[in-house]
Amino acid sequence: MKTFFLSTLCLILLSCSTKETKERSTRWLSTAPAGDQFTAIHRDGATVIPNGRIITPTGKQITVAPHPFGLTLSPDGSTIITANSG
C-alpha cells in the first residue's frame, strides 16, 4: 500500500512539473488596447483615453470650451448653451 501511494504521488508530481515547464515556455503580455499610442483626441474617430482604452463616440459631436459643467437646450431644440469654468 505504501509503495502504491508513493508511486501515485511521484506520477502526480511529475505531471505537475511538466505542465509548469510548458507554461513557463509560453509567455503572454497584457497591454491596453491602445498599445503604445499616447492619449489623444481625434475628431474624426477613435480617441485614446488616459487608461489606454480607445473610444469611438457615435452621433454628432460638438466642440465646447474647456470644463463645461452646465448644459441646457432651448425649447425648440435648435440651440444648446453651456456654462464653462474655463
Beta strands, then each sheet from edge to edge (+ up, - down):
strand 1: 47-48
strand 2: 54-55
strand 3: 68-73
strand 4: 80-84
sheet 1: 1+ 2-
sheet 2: 3+ 4-
end
